[in-house]
Amino acid sequence: MAIYYLSTPISEDDIRALHVGDTVYLSGVIVTGRDAAHKYMVETFIRAAEVPEGERPLYEELKRLLKGSAIYHCGPVVRQREDGRWEFVAAGPTTSIREEPYQADVIAHFGLRGVIGKGGMGARTLRACQEYGAAYLHAVGGAATLIADTVKEVLAVYKKDEFGVPEAFWVIRVENLPLVVTMDSHGRSIHEEVRTVSEENLRRLL
Amino acid sequence: MENLTELLVELIRRASTDLPSDVEGALRAARDREDPGSAAASTLTVILENVALARAHSRPICQDTGTPIFYVRFPAGMSIRELQAQMEAAIAEATRRAYLRPNAVDSITGRNSGNNLGIGFPTFYWEEGEDEILDVALLLKGGGSENVSAQYSLPDESLHAGRDLEGVRRVVLAAVQKAQGEGCAPGFLGICIGGDRGTGYSWAKKQLLRPLDDVNPVPELAALEERLLRECNELGIGPMGFGGKTTILGVKIGAAHRLPASFFVTVAYMCWACRRARMTVRGGEVTYS
């Protein structure tokens, strides 16, 4: 189990070097997005015949930001400073499996290298990680203050009024965000392995 | 009546930014049990560092500050209407001060109310006491753990769970296995045997207010709590579902009367950040615990 320090943009080689159980300290610009954001990206950008005029500037911005970067399943607590800038107060991961219907398409469409969240994801996302060179990076659920301290700057926020604070796209610069690789680009998932072992243990206990 | 809003903001701040000492102690004991260098041990270390940081800087332990659930025991004659208005004002103010994340979403429009107030939000339980004491307990119940909570109707054929305590044991173990790490393990279980579908969940959640070291007055339930705690940890799910010896830190069971036709077992899963706090007002004097 190795330790890696990665910065965005992340190369495919860097991702292919990661294996489940490795620790990653991630730095650079990443974007938060959870339920409303994933539904929106898939319905408005990916599956739509044409991106509506008014949504095009955000589409271009997200394409630029997400390529080679990571999306973070997180609905933060934020505070607005007197000069109008935002800061992250608490920012742990939210449960990722809710994005399973969307995640593989988002990885493929935007060229994501990392998906950050908690609880792991399913078979389609795992296949997308293999196919496109991405990894699922697990943050410690509930470690919200510690993670917020790694967010050094809030660069922008999109869809805050429409989706609300937790669901908005927050563009953030992080330094040494601590993560564990639990699904790698080689088809392994800690979540699947623990599920199998715990099923056997349950059968024994029943 | 006296305006308690600022005192209630302090209760909310304490609940969101600090853990009860028994909960933190259980996390520390778990870290010491896990193999040094394992993902389980390092996860618990990060969790404990995070708790210390949150406490020191008065910031939320977890960004999901959950559903605020108030359990209020009030003296006879006190206006619940006024008290509720003050509690709602305190919730809005605590949200403005970023002790709470705006968490109340309109289920039709998807709009976030922005101040944690909405239809049925927060949750209140009222009980008139026999003395002059006002006692307000607050539980912040996060969404990730709420989503893995479960209710079973016994008998459950697939789990060979009949209408007895052995049946209860079986469905609880199945619920914890199904939850994996998604409820932010290691978690706490509040369990209700009986009731209807509604009271089952509210009684199960109320069990989460019990201190970890209390002993269930019903001997059969005390024995079942102990056994379930041991067996849940034999599942091998571990902190965050990374594998390990610690899956559950506490099991508390209550029983309610049921209909002859129904036998529900309700499992309220609480994440490791079991945020509960209590405020007691006695003759103008306020204490927090």
HADDOCK unambig.tbl for C-alpha pairs under 7 A between the chains (distance, minus, plus):
assign (segid A and resid 76 and name CA) (segid B and resid 63 and name CA) 5.62 0.50 0.50
assign (segid A and resid 77 and name CA) (segid B and resid 63 and name CA) 5.55 0.50 0.50
assign (segid A and resid 77 and name CA) (segid B and resid 98 and name CA) 6.62 0.50 0.50
assign (segid A and resid 77 and name CA) (segid B and resid 101 and name CA) 5.16 0.50 0.50
assign (segid A and resid 78 and name CA) (segid B and resid 98 and name CA) 6.98 0.50 0.50
assign (segid A and resid 79 and name CA) (segid B and resid 98 and name CA) 6.62 0.50 0.50
assign (segid A and resid 89 and name CA) (segid B and resid 59 and name CA) 6.71 0.50 0.50
assign (segid A and resid 90 and name CA) (segid B and resid 60 and name CA) 6.13 0.50 0.50
assign (segid A and resid 90 and name CA) (segid B and resid 62 and name CA) 6.34 0.50 0.50
assign (segid A and resid 90 and name CA) (segid B and resid 63 and name CA) 4.74 0.50 0.50
assign (segid A and resid 91 and name CA) (segid B and resid 63 and name CA) 5.35 0.50 0.50
assign (segid A and resid 92 and name CA) (segid B and resid 62 and name CA) 6.37 0.50 0.50
assign (segid A and resid 92 and name CA) (segid B and resid 63 and name CA) 5.92 0.50 0.50
assign (segid A and resid 95 and name CA) (segid B and resid 144 and name CA) 6.25 0.50 0.50
assign (segid A and resid 95 and name CA) (segid B and resid 182 and name CA) 6.53 0.50 0.50
assign (segid A and resid 119 and name CA) (segid B and resid 181 and name CA) 5.80 0.50 0.50
assign (segid A and resid 119 and name CA) (segid B and resid 182 and name CA) 4.73 0.50 0.50
assign (segid A and resid 119 and name CA) (segid B and resid 240 and name CA) 6.84 0.50 0.50
assign (segid A and resid 140 and name CA) (segid B and resid 43 and name CA) 6.54 0.50 0.50
assign (segid A and resid 141 and name CA) (segid B and resid 184 and name CA) 5.80 0.50 0.50
assign (segid A and resid 142 and name CA) (segid B and resid 61 and name CA) 6.70 0.50 0.50
assign (segid A and resid 142 and name CA) (segid B and resid 62 and name CA) 4.55 0.50 0.50
assign (segid A and resid 143 and name CA) (segid B and resid 46 and name CA) 6.98 0.50 0.50
assign (segid A and resid 143 and name CA) (segid B and resid 47 and name CA) 5.68 0.50 0.50
assign (segid A and resid 143 and name CA) (segid B and resid 50 and name CA) 5.39 0.50 0.50
assign (segid A and resid 143 and name CA) (segid B and resid 61 and name CA) 6.76 0.50 0.50
assign (segid A and resid 143 and name CA) (segid B and resid 62 and name CA) 6.17 0.50 0.50
assign (segid A and resid 144 and name CA) (segid B and resid 61 and name CA) 5.87 0.50 0.50
assign (segid A and resid 144 and name CA) (segid B and resid 62 and name CA) 4.69 0.50 0.50
assign (segid A and resid 144 and name CA) (segid B and resid 63 and name CA) 5.57 0.50 0.50
assign (segid A and resid 145 and name CA) (segid B and resid 50 and name CA) 5.93 0.50 0.50
assign (segid A and resid 145 and name CA) (segid B and resid 53 and name CA) 6.65 0.50 0.50
assign (segid A and resid 145 and name CA) (segid B and resid 54 and name CA) 5.76 0.50 0.50
assign (segid A and resid 145 and name CA) (segid B and resid 59 and name CA) 6.68 0.50 0.50
assign (segid A and resid 145 and name CA) (segid B and resid 60 and name CA) 6.71 0.50 0.50
assign (segid A and resid 145 and name CA) (segid B and resid 61 and name CA) 6.03 0.50 0.50
assign (segid A and resid 145 and name CA) (segid B and resid 62 and name CA) 6.98 0.50 0.50
assign (segid A and resid 146 and name CA) (segid B and resid 50 and name CA) 5.07 0.50 0.50
assign (segid A and resid 146 and name CA) (segid B and resid 53 and name CA) 6.84 0.50 0.50
assign (segid A and resid 163 and name CA) (segid B and resid 111 and name CA) 6.83 0.50 0.50
assign (segid A and resid 164 and name CA) (segid B and resid 111 and name CA) 6.81 0.50 0.50
assign (segid A and resid 164 and name CA) (segid B and resid 112 and name CA) 5.52 0.50 0.50
assign (segid A and resid 190 and name CA) (segid B and resid 242 and name CA) 6.71 0.50 0.50
assign (segid A and resid 191 and name CA) (segid B and resid 241 and name CA) 6.87 0.50 0.50
assign (segid A and resid 194 and name CA) (segid B and resid 237 and name CA) 6.19 0.50 0.50
assign (segid A and resid 194 and name CA) (segid B and resid 241 and name CA) 6.99 0.50 0.50
assign (segid A and resid 194 and name CA) (segid B and resid 242 and name CA) 6.98 0.50 0.50
assign (segid A and resid 194 and name CA) (segid B and resid 243 and name CA) 6.05 0.50 0.50
assign (segid A and resid 198 and name CA) (segid B and resid 177 and name CA) 6.49 0.50 0.50
assign (segid A and resid 198 and name CA) (segid B and resid 235 and name CA) 4.97 0.50 0.50
assign (segid A and resid 198 and name CA) (segid B and resid 236 and name CA) 5.78 0.50 0.50
assign (segid A and resid 198 and name CA) (segid B and resid 237 and name CA) 6.26 0.50 0.50
assign (segid A and resid 201 and name CA) (segid B and resid 235 and name CA) 5.29 0.50 0.50
assign (segid A and resid 202 and name CA) (segid B and resid 235 and name CA) 6.27 0.50 0.50
assign (segid A and resid 206 and name CA) (segid B and resid 170 and name CA) 6.33 0.50 0.50
